[in-house]
């Protein structure tokens, strides 16, 4: 599922749109269900259910998708190390970043970057 399809092809409720906007603006920060639900003034369980119902994915998956999409741009357009890219998009653990990247993209960040460089 493309992250742009989640954001643009549907009209979401006020709270879900605010959550998406907040996440896109703060993806490089530590984000948790406690933080987003407090920001929205909603019960954490209610927010989780509402987000999943409206978007079809969990909030944590949404955060990962945002971060991975941002990291793909950094991998393509900068010479930052993989650790620096991970930190720049909000991951504090390179191994978790590598795992999330591979799960969503199908390859590691290093292989992704190397493939981009060979195409150019």
C-alpha angles and dihedrals in degrees: 000000000000114000090226090060089056092052105037114029099063139045109239131198119268094260096048093047089050090049091051093047092046091049094048090050096045105030092123091059128077106278126187138163088256092055097046095042091049090048089053095040091235135130109262095234092047091050092049092051093045094048093049092045094051101037104028092232136077121261092246090054089050091052090049092049092051092048095046092049090051091047092052088060092049092048090051101042105032140049093227115140118252089255091051090050091049092051093044092058097045106270115127093189122059093201092056090047091051091049093048092046093050092046092053102033102028097237139059122271091248093052089045091053093045091050091052091051093051092051093055 
